[in-house]
Amino acid sequence: ADAPPLFKAFSPKPIAAASLGQVYRATTHEGVEVAVKVQRPGVARQLALDWVSLNFAVSVYHYLVPSLNDFSLLVDEAIRNMLLEVDYHNEARNAEEFDRVHSYLGFVKVPRWLPEFTGPVGTARVLTTEWIFGRRLSDLPRDLGRHAVQMAVQACVVQLLLTGFVHADPHEGNLLYTDDGQLAFLDFGLMDTVEPYV
């Protein structure tokens, strides 16, 4: 049986792409504009194969070049984080937590996720969030760009020294200066925690 379309409109081409997924712009039947992140086919399986292959290569290297260094720990950590990046419910939880602990700044914006347009826990290959209206920092006029960079620096220092919940991928593609003057962080797949001692 044919199912009705989930969205009223859906961009034919991605508006952003990365190694693990692509982002499309869509509109719900209620008229809400959203960002739909779609995982590339076979990504989780490929990461598992990479993990096995890299651990084998590291064990062969360790056999041939004895060392006190255990490079398998680096491989395990890297792949573990990549597997977390493709867990879209984990990413949604990260976004909610990031918003909760940084909202007091007053200028940090986090896109709200829409669970009804996101796949099931454990197997979700789609993550849908509200669309953020804004501009890349490099597209801003010079003075406004400096202001946005100051906001980004302040938010990142707060993450490291006060909240301890760190966006581990804050490059320009994951930051937007919103139309209402806030700094939006995007893509919460790669996060980390540090002990906030200050």
Buried (B, 14 or more C-beta within 10 A) or exposed (E): EEEEEBBEEEBEEBEBEBEBBBBBBBBBEEEBEBBBBBBBEEBBEBBEEBBEEBBEEBEEEBEEEEEEEEBBEEBBEBBEBBBBBBBBBBBBBBBBBBBEBBEEBEBBBBBEBBEEBBBEEEEBBBBBBBBBEBBEBEEBEEEBBEBBBEBBEBBBEBBBEBBBBBBBBBEEEBBBBBEEEBBBBBBBBBBEEEEBEE
